[in-house]
Amino acid sequence: MEIGYGLNPDAWGQGYATEAVGALMTALLARPEVRRVTARTARTNPASARVLEKLGFVPVGAARDEADGDLTLRARAK
């Protein structure tokens, strides 16, 4: 399963993304059919990478997106 998220700049740095993604992960990983959750972060967005790292995601690959440029694929398994 892949997740994505975004916040308005006035909400950055207040822990909302970590709290929201953490709650989503709790719900997703409680489902027996979900074995792994992935997310892609732009390499130019280290704050989003830190959110995922705090929640146990690790880098597993790379990609490129026309709008966001170079991406890091991160995953967390049960």
Backbone bond lengths (Angstrom), bond angles and torsions (degrees), N, CA, C in turn:
res aa  C-N    CA-C-N  psi(-1)  N-CA   C-N-CA  omega(-1)  CA-C   N-CA-C  phi
1 M - - - 1.428 - - 1.526 107.11 -
2 E 1.319 117.18 140.27 1.459 121.38 178.34 1.527 109.37 -113.46
3 I 1.333 115.08 138.85 1.457 120.30 176.50 1.520 109.52 -115.96
4 G 1.319 115.08 160.40 1.453 122.56 174.08 1.511 108.58 -148.63
5 Y 1.311 116.05 154.80 1.462 119.67 -179.23 1.523 109.24 -158.05
6 G 1.293 115.61 162.54 1.452 121.63 175.82 1.517 109.10 -162.04
7 L 1.307 115.52 149.79 1.461 121.63 179.01 1.517 109.79 -129.65
8 N 1.301 116.47 152.33 1.459 120.61 172.96 1.524 109.00 -67.81
9 P 1.320 117.78 147.16 1.461 120.28 -177.43 1.535 114.75 -53.88
10 D 1.317 118.47 -31.87 1.470 118.98 -179.41 1.529 112.25 -68.66
11 A 1.338 118.42 -11.47 1.465 122.19 178.41 1.534 112.40 -101.31
12 W 1.326 117.55 -4.77 1.460 121.02 -178.18 1.526 111.16 -64.53
13 G 1.313 116.02 146.87 1.455 121.81 173.21 1.515 115.55 77.14
14 Q 1.312 117.31 10.81 1.465 119.99 -177.36 1.530 112.49 -110.64
15 G 1.320 117.66 4.89 1.458 121.42 177.14 1.512 115.16 85.48
16 Y 1.322 117.73 2.66 1.466 120.04 -177.68 1.526 112.37 -64.49
17 A 1.327 117.35 -41.59 1.467 119.76 -178.83 1.526 110.15 -64.70
18 T 1.322 116.92 -44.70 1.463 120.01 179.32 1.525 110.80 -60.85
19 E 1.310 116.45 -43.59 1.467 120.35 179.92 1.533 111.30 -65.17
20 A 1.314 116.50 -45.56 1.465 120.17 -177.21 1.525 111.70 -68.58
21 V 1.323 117.18 -46.29 1.462 119.79 -179.52 1.533 109.86 -67.43
22 G 1.323 117.48 -35.59 1.461 120.25 176.05 1.518 112.10 -61.23
23 A 1.321 116.56 -43.82 1.471 120.36 178.11 1.528 110.58 -65.34
24 L 1.317 116.38 -41.08 1.471 120.10 177.51 1.523 110.77 -62.40
25 M 1.321 117.46 -42.80 1.461 121.04 179.36 1.526 111.12 -62.69
26 T 1.305 117.42 -41.54 1.466 120.48 177.54 1.524 110.50 -57.82
27 A 1.319 116.07 -45.45 1.465 120.38 -179.68 1.527 111.48 -67.58
28 L 1.319 117.21 -44.25 1.465 120.02 -177.75 1.520 112.04 -66.45
29 L 1.322 117.06 -45.70 1.464 119.88 -176.25 1.520 112.76 -72.75
30 A 1.323 117.52 -12.23 1.465 120.70 174.38 1.528 111.25 -77.95
31 R 1.311 116.70 -15.26 1.470 121.03 -179.40 1.522 109.12 -83.90
32 P 1.324 118.16 128.27 1.462 120.13 -175.99 1.533 114.36 -63.09
33 E 1.312 117.61 -27.61 1.464 119.52 -178.26 1.526 113.43 -79.66
34 V 1.314 117.62 -11.98 1.472 121.25 179.71 1.521 108.59 -92.96
35 R 1.324 115.46 115.29 1.463 120.55 179.66 1.509 112.59 -105.39
36 R 1.333 115.59 -26.21 1.466 120.22 -176.35 1.510 108.44 -151.71
37 V 1.313 115.65 143.68 1.460 121.82 176.78 1.523 107.02 -121.71
38 T 1.328 116.06 134.89 1.460 120.84 178.87 1.521 110.38 -120.54
39 A 1.317 114.21 159.95 1.467 121.98 175.22 1.525 107.26 -154.01
40 R 1.313 115.75 148.54 1.466 120.89 177.17 1.518 108.86 -112.55
41 T 1.328 115.91 135.51 1.459 120.17 177.28 1.517 109.47 -124.76
42 A 1.317 115.50 141.24 1.460 120.18 175.10 1.521 108.60 -68.53
43 R 1.298 116.53 138.79 1.472 119.97 179.13 1.517 111.68 -64.51
44 T 1.307 116.59 -18.25 1.465 120.63 177.52 1.528 112.14 -86.39
45 N 1.338 117.45 5.93 1.462 121.63 -177.91 1.536 110.12 -123.97
46 P 1.341 117.42 72.97 1.460 119.74 -177.95 1.528 113.69 -64.50
47 A 1.320 118.20 -25.68 1.469 120.15 179.09 1.530 110.57 -64.49
48 S 1.310 117.19 -41.17 1.460 120.24 178.73 1.528 110.40 -67.72
49 A 1.321 117.34 -37.45 1.465 120.46 176.31 1.526 110.25 -61.91
50 R 1.338 117.52 -40.60 1.469 120.79 178.77 1.523 111.71 -63.81
51 V 1.327 117.16 -38.45 1.474 120.04 176.91 1.521 109.19 -56.46
52 L 1.320 116.67 -49.84 1.459 120.62 -177.44 1.523 111.75 -67.22
53 E 1.320 117.40 -39.90 1.468 120.62 178.85 1.530 110.69 -61.31
54 K 1.326 117.01 -42.12 1.470 120.76 177.89 1.515 111.58 -58.52
55 L 1.327 116.41 -29.15 1.456 121.62 -175.68 1.531 112.48 -97.75
56 G 1.321 117.12 12.86 1.455 120.87 173.14 1.513 116.78 91.75
57 F 1.318 118.45 7.96 1.463 121.46 177.02 1.527 109.37 -77.22
58 V 1.324 115.52 144.19 1.462 121.12 176.59 1.525 109.19 -126.42
59 P 1.337 117.76 150.28 1.463 120.33 177.58 1.524 110.79 -65.27
60 V 1.327 115.58 135.06 1.468 120.29 179.16 1.528 113.00 -131.08
61 G 1.319 117.62 -2.34 1.456 119.15 -179.39 1.513 111.72 175.63
62 A 1.312 114.51 -175.32 1.460 121.26 -178.76 1.525 109.19 -137.68
63 A 1.315 114.47 158.88 1.464 121.25 178.35 1.520 107.72 -154.60
64 R 1.291 115.64 178.01 1.466 121.32 176.69 1.516 107.67 -137.54
65 D 1.320 115.10 138.07 1.455 122.27 178.81 1.518 107.43 -125.86
66 E 1.325 116.14 137.32 1.466 119.73 -177.87 1.523 112.01 -58.59
67 A 1.321 117.46 -40.36 1.464 120.91 -177.54 1.522 112.82 -80.36
68 D 1.340 117.47 -39.85 1.465 121.09 -172.71 1.519 114.69 -102.85
69 G 1.312 118.15 -7.28 1.466 120.54 179.52 1.515 112.28 79.56
70 D 1.335 116.13 -145.10 1.456 121.43 -178.53 1.526 110.18 -69.84
71 L 1.329 114.82 135.72 1.472 121.43 -177.26 1.514 109.61 -123.17
72 T 1.330 115.35 152.71 1.455 122.20 169.41 1.514 107.87 -110.13
73 L 1.326 116.29 127.16 1.460 121.20 175.56 1.521 106.99 -88.24
74 R 1.320 115.70 127.65 1.466 121.65 179.64 1.525 108.79 -121.11
75 A 1.322 116.03 151.68 1.452 120.08 -178.81 1.525 110.58 -142.38
76 R 1.314 114.02 154.36 1.459 121.76 171.88 1.523 106.99 -137.55
77 A 1.314 115.73 127.20 1.458 121.32 178.42 1.525 109.11 -102.79
78 K 1.327 114.78 164.59 1.471 120.17 176.39 1.503 109.98 -63.33
